[in-house]
């Protein structure tokens, strides 16, 4: 039996449903409403696994009939709506039948000593979400998104992040001047400047913790930020492509830095 009894909503003009539609369709609506919406079992489970409790759990009528206790008891308030109404608030091709509404986390200060990722006007939401996922996987717990970067809590970034958001300290809309507070070296990549990444790793010349900069998909890293870098590195591309997708480059660079920590902590044989 579900311990938190639901409220049924059957009008598409309900105020909550209107807010959910805005959150699912407008990438920056969360900033005005102070909350964000995720749908689907994977993202909801990822939040609960991190101990993040939703404000409201929303289910379609068909899903509510079989919903497990960990979802029906996840929030203090359960909402059940008709399947057709759920489809109107969903952004997925196949409606998931459930979702959680979360309060937007409070703005956090910059941690000057934390391994970080700096996003310089990265535009594509899929790229941003993929970078967040790599950051979480490779131990970079702080992500600093400079002004002009895709909205971090937008639906597309949340889906691409696959739950990484809940393991990260996120700062968005940051001014370039904030980076002067960092006490870790800033590293940028370039196709024409600096030593190769694999050479730096082999020579133990890759610092950790550090702050990797990932730049705009077309324009790259702005000149002012590039001048702040302590290290310039290149990714070897023996296949001859002109450049890499920024999310792919991020995964390569962050994994290399993670290897530094693994080498330092690995037992000697």
C-alpha positions in Angstrom: 0.0 0.0 0.0 1.3 3.5 -0.9 2.0 5.5 2.3 1.7 8.9 0.6 -1.8 9.0 -0.9 -2.0 10.8 -4.2 -3.8 13.9 -5.4 -5.5 13.3 -8.7 -5.4 16.0 -11.4 -7.6 15.8 -14.4 -7.7 19.3 -15.8 -5.0 20.3 -18.3 -5.4 23.9 -17.0 -4.1 23.0 -13.6 -1.4 25.5 -12.5 1.1 22.7 -11.6 0.7 21.1 -15.0 1.3 24.5 -16.7 4.5 24.9 -14.8 5.6 21.4 -15.7 5.0 22.1 -19.4 7.1 25.2 -19.1 9.9 23.3 -17.4 9.9 20.6 -20.0 9.8 23.0 -23.0 11.7 26.1 -21.9 15.4 25.5 -21.2 15.7 28.4 -18.7 12.3 28.2 -17.0 13.9 26.6 -14.0 15.6 29.9 -13.2 12.2 31.7 -12.8 10.4 28.9 -11.1 13.2 27.8 -8.7 12.7 24.2 -9.5 13.3 21.7 -12.3 11.6 18.6 -13.7 13.1 15.2 -14.6 11.2 12.3 -16.1 12.0 8.6 -16.4 13.1 5.9 -14.0 16.9 6.3 -14.6 17.2 10.0 -13.6 14.7 9.6 -10.7 16.7 6.6 -9.3 20.0 8.5 -9.7 18.6 11.3 -7.6 17.4 9.0 -4.9 20.7 7.1 -4.9 22.4 10.4 -4.0 20.0 11.1 -1.2 18.2 13.9 -3.1 14.6 14.1 -2.2 12.0 15.5 -4.7 9.4 18.1 -3.8 6.7 16.2 -5.7 6.5 12.8 -7.4 4.2 12.8 -10.5 2.8 9.6 -12.1 0.5 8.7 -14.9 -2.6 6.7 -13.8 -1.3 3.6 -15.5 2.1 3.8 -13.7 0.6 4.5 -10.3 -1.2 1.2 -10.3 2.1 -0.6 -10.1 4.5 2.0 -8.7 7.1 0.5 -6.2 7.3 1.9 -2.7 10.6 3.6 -3.1 9.0 5.9 -5.7 5.6 6.4 -4.0 7.3 7.3 -0.7 10.1 9.4 -2.3 8.3 12.7 -1.8 5.8 14.2 0.7 3.4 14.8 -2.2 2.3 12.4 -5.0 0.4 13.6 -8.0 -1.4 11.2 -10.4 -2.6 12.5 -13.7 -4.3 10.9 -16.7 -2.0 9.2 -19.2 -3.0 11.7 -21.9 -2.1 14.7 -19.6 1.3 13.1 -18.8 2.1 12.9 -22.4 1.5 16.7 -22.7 4.2 17.5 -20.0 6.7 14.9 -21.2 9.6 15.7 -23.5 10.5 12.1 -24.3 9.3 10.4 -27.5 7.8 7.6 -25.4 6.2 9.1 -22.2 8.0 7.6 -19.2 4.9 7.6 -16.9 6.7 9.2 -14.0 8.9 12.1 -13.0 10.1 14.1 -10.0 10.0 17.9 -9.4 13.1 19.1 -7.5 13.9 22.4 -5.8 16.8 24.1 -7.6 19.9 23.7 -5.4 21.1 26.8 -3.7 23.9 28.7 -5.3 27.3 27.5 -4.1 30.5 29.3 -3.7 33.6 28.4 -5.7 35.9 25.9 -4.1 39.5 27.1 -5.0 41.2 23.8 -4.4 38.8 21.4 -6.1 39.5 19.6 -9.3 37.3 21.5 -11.7 35.9 21.7 -15.2 35.4 25.2 -16.8 32.9 25.5 -19.6 33.6 28.5 -21.8 30.4 29.2 -23.8 29.8 25.5 -24.7 26.5 25.8 -26.6 25.2 22.3 -27.3 23.1 20.9 -24.4 24.1 17.3 -25.3 27.8 18.3 -25.2 27.3 20.0 -21.8 25.5 17.0 -20.3 28.1 14.6 -21.6 30.9 16.7 -20.1 29.1 16.7 -16.8 28.9 12.9 -16.9 32.6 12.6 -17.7 33.5 15.1 -14.9 31.6 13.0 -12.4 33.1 9.7 -13.6 36.6 11.0 -13.5 36.5 12.8 -10.1 36.1 16.4 -11.1 33.4 17.5 -8.6 33.2 21.2 -9.5 31.9 22.5 -12.8 32.1 26.3 -13.5 30.0 27.3 -16.4 30.9 30.8 -17.7 28.2 33.1 -19.1 27.0 31.9 -22.5 27.2 28.2 -21.7 24.0 26.1 -22.2 21.7 26.1 -19.1 23.0 23.4 -16.8 19.6 22.4 -15.4 17.7 22.4 -18.7 15.9 19.2 -19.7 18.3 18.3 -22.5 21.4 18.8 -20.3 19.8 16.8 -17.5 19.0 13.9 -19.9 22.5 13.9 -21.4 24.1 14.1 -17.9 22.3 10.8 -17.0 22.3 11.6 -13.3 25.7 13.2 -13.0 24.2 16.5 -11.8 23.6 15.1 -8.3 27.3 14.3 -7.8 28.6 17.6 -8.8 29.0 21.1 -7.4 27.6 23.3 -10.2 28.1 27.0 -10.8 26.5 28.6 -13.8 26.6 32.1 -15.3 30.0 32.7 -13.8 32.1 35.8 -14.8 35.6 35.2 -16.1 37.0 37.1 -13.2 35.9 34.4 -10.7 38.5 32.1 -12.1 41.2 34.2 -10.4 40.0 32.6 -7.2 41.2 29.1 -8.3 44.3 27.7 -6.5 44.7 24.9 -9.0 46.4 25.2 -12.4 44.2 25.9 -15.4 44.8 23.7 -18.4 43.6 24.4 -21.9 43.9 22.4 -25.1 44.9 23.6 -28.5 45.4 22.0 -31.9 48.6 23.9 -32.4 50.2 24.8 -29.1 51.7 22.9 -26.2 53.0 19.4 -25.7 50.9 16.3 -26.4 48.7 15.1 -23.6 50.1 11.6 -23.7 53.6 12.9 -23.4 52.7 15.0 -20.4 51.0 12.1 -18.7 54.0 9.8 -19.4 56.5 12.4 -18.0 54.3 13.0 -15.0 53.8 16.5 -16.0 50.0 16.6 -15.6 49.0 18.2 -12.3 46.1 16.9 -10.3 44.0 18.6 -9.0 43.6 21.0 -11.8 41.0 22.9 -13.8 40.4 21.8 -17.4 38.9 24.4 -19.8 36.5 23.3 -22.5 35.5 25.9 -25.1 32.9 26.9 -27.6 32.3 24.3 -30.3 33.2 26.7 -33.1 35.3 29.5 -31.6 37.2 27.5 -29.0 38.5 29.1 -25.8 38.4 32.9 -25.6 41.7 34.7 -25.6 41.4 36.2 -22.1 40.8 32.7 -20.7 43.6 31.2 -22.7 46.0 33.7 -21.3 45.1 32.6 -17.8 46.2 29.0 -18.5 49.2 27.6 -16.7 49.5 24.7 -19.2 48.7 24.3 -22.9 48.3 20.7 -24.2 47.3 19.0 -27.5 45.5 15.7 -28.1 47.3 13.6 -30.6 45.1 12.7 -33.6 47.0 10.3 -35.7 44.0 9.7 -37.9 44.3 13.3 -39.2 41.0 14.9 -38.3 41.0 18.6 -37.9 39.4 18.6 -34.5 37.5 16.6 -31.9 34.0 17.1 -30.6 34.3 19.1 -27.3 32.6 16.3 -25.3 35.0 13.7 -26.7 38.0 15.9 -26.0 36.7 16.4 -22.4 36.5 12.7 -21.8 40.0 12.1 -23.0 41.5 15.0 -20.9 39.6 14.2 -17.7 40.5 10.5 -18.0 44.1 11.4 -18.3 44.0 13.5 -15.2 42.1 10.6 -13.4 45.0 8.3 -14.3 47.4 10.6 -12.4 45.4 10.0 -9.2 45.2 6.3 -10.0 49.0 6.0 -10.5 49.7 7.9 -7.3 47.4 5.5 -5.3 48.1 2.2 -7.0 49.9 -0.4 -4.9 53.5 -1.1 -5.9 54.0 -4.6 -7.2 
